[in-house]
């Protein structure tokens, strides 16, 4: 190989090493004992000089792979750089590399460093693993399962046992976390009072988690649970108000007939009401010919109505209350109990 081609190879090797590994390489090192490193121009380099420099840099690259990999450079990248540099050498120079078998295949390098990586990760696990370590343990398992049979053989059996034991310790804790996430996820987007038991169950499961486990609950799920609890509370407030309104009974004080087929109905005030619903009919069972009127104030306790002449008219009154449901944003009207029926006959 002529000097020009060898210079090209040297340039490629040096640039590749500097760019991908950060190794600070000299241009030429003298073989004479006691002499300092000297910089020379390309025209001063002999063929033997270039061969020697190339071999030194390739050998240094091979030797520095373990140290460089610990700096965070991917083993795959290092293997490719070293392998490409080695493959660019003529056979005569390959024979000068002290450990060529190390680079016979990039896969062998990757195999070695994958096993080193998994080994280091297992060794870094704390003696007492918690739910906080679950993601790390999952990554280790994933990395181990992705290894080939030859790669797995490089992992000491005691480390595999340690990984399995760590998985067992966190599995129950992770299952509890998954259970809580599942319970919350299954809650409907629109919460009703019927969902109270499911919401309580999710909260109870969450409260039973350790602080480390609670950190693994999805923030969106925790927000959903809190909103669901707020909705249940709002539903209860609504139901309590509605139940109270529904139980309210009204007492008719008097039903007096007036001239012109009219009657004045008065009843006892209910300050909690929003108004009163008045019904009257010639049918005692209020199945037909029912007339109705409404007042929209709790203070309005008297109403003049037009009744049927010559017949008995039956009158009853009840309260109503408009109740807002903060859980749904809706307002519904709840009616109280009917008063006892009063009879009035037009004059």
Order of alpha helices (4+ residues) and beta strands (2+ residues): alpha-alpha-alpha-alpha-alpha-alpha-alpha-alpha-alpha-alpha-alpha-beta-beta-beta-beta-beta-beta-beta-beta
